[in-house]
Amino acid sequence: MGLYQMLVNLVDPFGVIRNFIVKPANDFVFSLYVHYKNRTAEGVNNVRELLLRTLIVLFAIAAIIWTAVFMYITFYYTYMPAIAHMRPVHMQFKTCNYVQGPCTYPSAHVSLTKKQQLLMVGQPYKVLVNIDMPETPQNQDVGMFMVCAEMRDQSTSLRGHSCRSAMLRYKSPLLNSLITWVMSPLLILGLREQKQIIPVELFSDYLDEKTYPVTDIYVEIQNKAVQFYEVNLQITAQLSGLRFFMFHWPILSATVGISTNLFVILLICLLSWYHWSDTTWIEEAREKYEALKRLNPLAAEATKFHSEVSTTSRGDTHSFIDDEDVSLIEDVGLIDDSEGTSERK
């Protein structure tokens, strides 16, 4: 370091080069470095702030959209009932030793639910019993027969009873022969059977009760000679109004429902933002009133009265103090300043 200082003193003994060339150059380069460093830092901060605001906006938009979708899905699964409930009906009967066939009517107990209510309250349901019957001569000779059902709650109390008649669809011997000849390949291969599914509508518009929901159904075929393969219980909801529209046009109803939820959420957010952002003028007006009250109580009372009248007469609630009050404050302030100046003198 001493050798370097000696060389500098030999080259520039009076410090002209150092003071008028080297130092200004160093200062200029340093100022450029600081300037571009500040600009770079400011640019990075601006980009970071822009990215942060963009992420906040995207997060808010995603939250609002998902909230609207969640509200519609929750409303759909709360408002819409299950369209159909299917239960197998296992018929039972007592046999006789001296007579071929059953000695009692075929009957069955169908358990719908044990814990929660299966049917929606206020929703009408259609209750059907589908009987799969072969086209045997015995079934054709039976003709009409009765099918009965009882709806009972958890305490086995009767909540509904209905009986309906049913029979096979009539087919003439010639029609049966023609169908047998035409469908013989399918009948031989087992792809087609000579049977009919007989739907028996027991209840057209059954309404379940909230206090005593139906938990069990008892089905009985009141004919001992009826032959059948299987029996099924079908409970179908009879939709109407908004439920009918939501079930048959799900995409359109979802679009309308989500759009309505978005509109309501955005309206609430805008009103909330306007309410919370519009409270600053109250504090400003209060500060002005306190300042005016300290300067001149009479002018403060007049300003308060004028602000109350102005807020009730016109919608511009941001202006509590008009131009005359401001001029009065300025005049009083000038008087106080002049008095204070004279006292200081």
Helices and strands as residue ranges (DSSP letters): H 2-11, H 16-17, I 18-22, H 23-79, E 84-89, E 107-111, E 125-134, H 137-142, E 145-153, E 158-166, H 173-182, H 184-189, E 195-206, E 214-222, E 230-237, H 242-248, H 250-277, H 280-295, H 297-313, H 323-344
